């Protein structure tokens, strides 16, 4: 009977997940914007971090409290690391600069067309996902999910490390944004142009 789920999935047009983890019990908390303050929800989780925060960011801007909370975590001795989309450093109010100045290691995922990841793995036990880490996200219809599960966190941390392996260290915004602009022009992607 192992083919029944596959046949059923194909029959209804669903694809099986690439990675199928059957975690032990997980606790899931949700937040919906603009009705709720999801940035504050994320900040509370970041503020509880004790050891490590692995951030995947498509967008990351200052002003929502999220970058500021990551800086506070770094100051408390938490190992904060970031893999970002190639356009992230070039955004207005990008959170990359203050994080880099604080000594947060940052890498740019150049191998994916868009690194549309929006996750944080906190202490290998909690995963925040599906929210743009920006000040503007509070005005959008967005959701933020907090999953407290070591198994889910391990899967997201493994994916973060896979993206890290194909990413380039970020050094200076000025150097990177010129490269991002040329790459965007070459690829016909005007959204990446600052």
DALIN-V325896 format. One line per field, one symbol per residue. phi: phi as a letter, one per 20 degrees, with the letter a starting at -180 (. if undefined). burial: + if it has 24 or more other C-alpha atoms within 12 Angstrom, else -. Layout:
phi = ???
burial = ???
//
This chain:
phi = .feffffffffendefffddddffgcdcdcbcdefcefffgfgffffefdcbcdddcecbcfoeoffffffffgffnffdccdcffegfefflgefgffffenffccdeeeegceeecccddlmcccebmcfecffffeeecccdddeagfffffffffgfffgfdddfedcggffffffffffffemdffeff
burial = -----------------------------++++---+++++++-+++-++-+++++++++++-+++++++++++---++++++++++++++--+++++++-+-+++++++---+++++++++++++++++++++++++---++++++++++++++++-++--++--+-++--+--++-+++----------+++
//
